[in-house]
Amino acid sequence: MKKVLTICIAFIIAGSVRAQDAKMDAFISNLMSKMTIDEKIGQLNLVTPGGAVTGSVVSKDVDDKIRKGMVGGLFGITGPDKVRQAQDIAVKNTRLHIPLIFGLDVIHGHRTIFPIPLGLSCSWDTDLIEKSAMIAAREASADGLAWAFSPMVDIARDPRWGRVSEGSGEDPYLGSLIAAAVVRGYQGKDLRNTETVMACVKHFALYGAAEAGREYNTVDMSRIKMYQYYLPPYKAAVDAGVGSVMSSFNEIDGIPATGNRWLLTDLLRNQWKFNGMVVSDYTSLNEMEAHGMGGLPTIAALALHAGLDMDMVGEGFLTTLKKSLQEGKITQKEIDQACRRVLEAKYKLGLFMDPYNRMNTERAVKELLSGDNRKAAREIAAHSFVLLKNNDQVLPLKKSGTIALVGPLADNHRNMLGTWSVSGDPSKSVSVLEGIKNVVGSGVNILYAKGANISDDSFLVKRTNVFGAEIEAESRTAQAMLDEAVSAAEKSDVVVAVLGEAADMSGESSSRGDITIPESQENLLKALVHTGKPIVLVLFNGRPLILNWENQHMSAILDTWFGGTEAGNAIADVLFGNYNPSGKLSMTFPLNQGQIPIYYNAKNTGRPFHAGDGPKFKSDYLDMPNEPLYPFGYGLSYTKFSYGPISLDNKNISKTQPVHIMLTVTNTGNYDGEETVQLYIRDMVASVTQPIMELKKFQKVYLKKGESREVSFTLSTNDLKFVNSDLKWVYEAGAFKVFAGGNSRDVVEGDLMGK
């Protein structure tokens, strides 16, 4: 009976969807029958009047173009009143009154800023990540927006690339779960709900594999690597119902993504059945000319034929498509199809029913930076932090005594938000100094000293400060600041050094060749070490850094990424034990820059290196180990967890018989805490070489001190599939290894046989 009821409900839902689609098709067909070719091409034009931070080009004469029906969407403005003014032009002063769609780079929050996406991914908590996206959607929609240019789901293995800060790290399984969670958080169940925004998964595709970690650089990889490791998060977003897709700057198989028909049509639409809108990245259409694909008319036609629907800022479509149509270089059908997809997005968002449905000043006042939103931001930030080291239980700190709080990021508001906090207000952020005072009150004597500038490298400072003064030089000399910090340290019980990168030392166009802590801050740390006091290093960073010296000399290291609006409060919560850190790395930290790219799910070689092997003719280095400093999945707690042996209910797995994997995890320390139990597999023999380890499942468990719990996972043959030479996901019977642990290095293992 229950099964019959489920089937009936499914039929009812499917019928309702078909009815809605038919209604939408009829509405848009009727509208398009009235549109001129110029009006259709105008819908394909996405412009910015300024205020966007993704490129140097700004659209001109925007108001006039809207009046002439030459604009389909707008980004770079926020606020119900400002957005309403622009919408008024489109709705009241154009022939067919077609509303605009308003978008923005809502990357990790809108007004209330959450941790950068790389930090969020280290929570390994998809419910919290979805919640952060839902709050961001509520704020953005209250601020007049209907479209968020995120999530960024690019798999990245090279921490030199600045945009690792915007993604979810190196693993396709974790990245896929997060991609789907963000889409759900933004879009909800119905885009007509005015508290939602349409998500835009980006950058399609493979952008995170830029050679040498250099922004906008070439990408070149095999199709197997593409399908198995880099494409899954985009596919997960599509399967979650994402409304739009943004093409990437890079080329794929020698053709830039924005003009790549295999990518945008054959793969995205025909194989994956995506039926939403595709938009270019900022002037990526025009940039195909620099790639060597031809002049503007040629590349605009190429992009339209490839399946691009909307041209961001470059106006290549606007200025060339009509003539190209007249010359027979493109077809009316191609223009109509792109126009229809743009109009469908607006219809799904309810903009034809009410063009002003996300322009409510009263809701904006109530929603933006609300107390509840800030409370959630504080909780989520604390869950994103990763404890990298904690010798002799230096942490948590006592809520008494004297603390020397030093470093250029200790009393800093501007850099709490991190990169891509477009609508965030740094003045509303909580600094680390303020956060500590909020948490401990007058119980702790705090001696604050800046100690150093973030960097004294004038070239780096100039480039980092493009969007504002994130690195502010002191009028005092470096030695004077250093002396002040050392004096404070000598009077303290413990030193908390708050150091790292400025916000825009990562992010777009922020690749770094040297991913160590800047020299000015290294000098500060070395001087502090000479005092002999225990030092807790609180890191701000948008990427994995090289931390060998720090790992050797610091008593404790807490990686806080960029925690957002509530960063200071959340950091204090963790430092003083109000929350026991539970974050796990979603990206490997190299031991040496020469190891890059480095990632946990690498393949074996014909000459793998093993400890104790001879000095030559193995896959290793002469001057450093193969192993990273901190592996994927790594993260400590104030307590300790032990793992019992793996047991399987059946050591044979088949297409009709899954396997249940059990192990006991025990909290053996002195604090209650959360542990992320990770399950990995290795396919020992396959028709295509497989990695030494792949994440397949994980669970977060909360254990009181002394508590033990059996954690179980279910594996099916679907979990054991890989991409074969025909680019098909297949399962092959044979031997498998199963690993479980608190990170990808420290695991217990078992054997499994596939039938």
Sequence and secondary structure as in RCSB ss.txt:
>XXXX:A:sequence
MKKVLTICIAFIIAGSVRAQDAKMDAFISNLMSKMTIDEKIGQLNLVTPGGAVTGSVVSKDVDDKIRKGMVGGLF
GITGPDKVRQAQDIAVKNTRLHIPLIFGLDVIHGHRTIFPIPLGLSCSWDTDLIEKSAMIAAREASADGLAWAFS
PMVDIARDPRWGRVSEGSGEDPYLGSLIAAAVVRGYQGKDLRNTETVMACVKHFALYGAAEAGREYNTVDMSRIK
MYQYYLPPYKAAVDAGVGSVMSSFNEIDGIPATGNRWLLTDLLRNQWKFNGMVVSDYTSLNEMEAHGMGGLPTIA
ALALHAGLDMDMVGEGFLTTLKKSLQEGKITQKEIDQACRRVLEAKYKLGLFMDPYNRMNTERAVKELLSGDNRK
AAREIAAHSFVLLKNNDQVLPLKKSGTIALVGPLADNHRNMLGTWSVSGDPSKSVSVLEGIKNVVGSGVNILYAK
GANISDDSFLVKRTNVFGAEIEAESRTAQAMLDEAVSAAEKSDVVVAVLGEAADMSGESSSRGDITIPESQENLL
KALVHTGKPIVLVLFNGRPLILNWENQHMSAILDTWFGGTEAGNAIADVLFGNYNPSGKLSMTFPLNQGQIPIYY
NAKNTGRPFHAGDGPKFKSDYLDMPNEPLYPFGYGLSYTKFSYGPISLDNKNISKTQPVHIMLTVTNTGNYDGEE
TVQLYIRDMVASVTQPIMELKKFQKVYLKKGESREVSFTLSTNDLKFVNSDLKWVYEAGAFKVFAGGNSRDVVEG
DLMGK
>XXXX:A:secstr
 HHHHHHHHHHHHHHHHHHHHHHHHHHHHHHHTT  HHHHHHTTEEE  S   S S   SSHHHHHHTT  SEEE
S  SHHHHHHHHHHHHHHSSS    EEEE  SSBSSSB   HHHHHTT  HHHHHHHHHHHHHHHHHTT  EE  
 B      TTSGGGGGS  S HHHHHHHHHHHHHHHHTT TTSTT  B EEEEETTGGG GGG TT      HHH
IIIIISHHHHHHHHTT SEEEE SSEETTEEGGG HIIIIIIIIIIT   SEEE  TTTTTTHHHHTS  HHHHH
HHHHHHT  BEESS HHHHHHHHHHHTTSS HHHHHHHHHHHHHHHHHTTTTT TTTT  HHHHHHHTT HHHHH
HHHHHHHHH EEEEEGGG  S  SSSEEEEESTTTT STTTS TT TT  GGGS  HHHHHHHHHGGGSEEEEE 
 S S   HHHHHHHGGGS SS   SS HHHHHHHHHHHHHT SEEEEEEE  GGGSSTT   S  S  HHHHHHH
HHHHTTT  EEEEEE SS    HHHHHH SEEEE     TTHHHHHHHHHTTSS      SS B SSGGG S  T
T B  SS   TT  SSSSSS SSS SS SB TT  B SS EEE   EES SEEBTTB EEEEEEEEE SSS EEE
EEEEEEEESS SS  BS EEEEEEEEEE TT EEEEEEEE GGGG EE TTS EE   EEEEEEEESSSSSEEEE
EEEE 
